[in-house]
Amino acid sequence: MELDFTEQIKSNSSLWENIRKKKERIKRGSPEKMRKPGDKGAPTKDQIERAKGEAMSPAEKEKFMEYEKTVSMKDFVKKYGEKKGKAIYYATITKMAKESVKDKK
């Protein structure tokens, strides 16, 4: 079973989403310009690498699905609202799954 995070990715403005939106505005005639690497305000190499992320291993996916069944999303949605709550929920259980597998190694 492959995990689908498209809804969470769309609801959370990421670096890539912001870049895509800016390119669309420029295409429609906005006077904005894309920043060159190294310019003030341009994403650093570290930010780009962090945004690329890392694919989950099969063990991490299995642990993720286990946490998805046991950890309630309701508390996150109640505390942070619908959009942010879901994004924080999935980020939290992803981090928990990765750390759990890493601790076993």
C-alpha positions in Angstrom: 0.0 0.0 0.0 1.6 3.3 -1.1 1.1 6.3 1.0 -0.4 9.4 -0.5 0.5 12.8 1.0 -0.8 15.0 -1.8 -3.5 16.6 0.3 -1.1 17.5 3.1 1.5 18.8 0.7 -1.0 21.0 -1.0 -2.4 22.4 2.3 1.1 23.3 3.6 2.9 26.0 1.6 6.3 24.5 1.1 9.4 25.9 -0.5 8.5 24.3 -3.8 4.9 25.5 -3.7 6.1 29.1 -3.1 8.5 28.8 -6.0 5.8 27.5 -8.3 3.4 30.2 -7.3 6.0 32.9 -7.9 6.8 31.5 -11.4 3.1 31.6 -12.2 2.8 35.2 -11.1 5.8 36.2 -13.2 4.3 34.3 -16.2 1.1 36.4 -15.8 3.1 39.6 -15.9 4.1 40.4 -12.4 7.3 42.6 -12.2 8.8 40.1 -9.6 12.0 38.3 -10.6 13.3 35.0 -9.4 16.3 35.4 -7.1 19.7 34.0 -8.2 21.5 31.5 -5.8 23.4 33.6 -3.3 21.1 36.6 -3.5 19.6 37.9 -0.3 16.3 36.1 0.4 17.0 33.2 -2.0 16.8 29.7 -0.6 20.2 28.4 0.6 21.5 25.0 -0.4 20.6 23.6 3.0 17.0 24.8 2.7 16.7 23.2 -0.7 18.2 19.9 0.5 15.9 19.9 3.5 12.9 20.6 1.2 13.8 17.7 -1.0 13.4 15.4 2.0 14.2 11.8 2.1 12.1 8.9 1.0 10.9 6.5 3.7 12.2 3.0 3.9 9.8 0.1 4.0 10.3 -0.3 7.7 9.6 3.4 8.2 6.4 3.2 6.1 5.3 0.2 8.2 5.9 2.1 11.4 4.2 5.2 9.9 1.0 3.2 9.1 1.1 1.7 12.6 1.2 5.2 14.2 -1.5 6.4 11.8 -3.8 3.8 13.3 -2.9 4.5 16.9 -2.3 8.3 17.1 -5.5 10.4 16.8 -5.6 13.3 14.4 -8.5 14.9 16.3 -6.2 16.5 18.9 -4.0 18.1 16.3 -7.0 19.4 14.3 -8.6 20.7 17.5 -5.4 22.5 18.6 -4.1 23.8 15.3 -7.2 24.0 13.0 -8.1 21.8 10.0 -5.2 22.5 7.5 -2.3 23.1 9.9 -3.5 20.3 12.2 -3.4 17.7 9.5 0.0 18.9 8.3 1.5 18.8 11.8 -0.1 15.4 12.5 1.5 13.8 9.4 4.8 15.6 10.1 4.8 14.3 13.7 4.0 10.7 12.9 6.5 10.7 10.1 9.2 12.0 12.4 8.2 9.4 15.1 8.4 6.6 12.5 11.8 7.6 11.3 13.2 8.0 14.8 11.7 4.7 15.9 13.4 2.8 13.1 16.6 4.8 13.6 16.7 3.8 17.3 16.4 0.1 16.4 19.5 0.2 14.2 
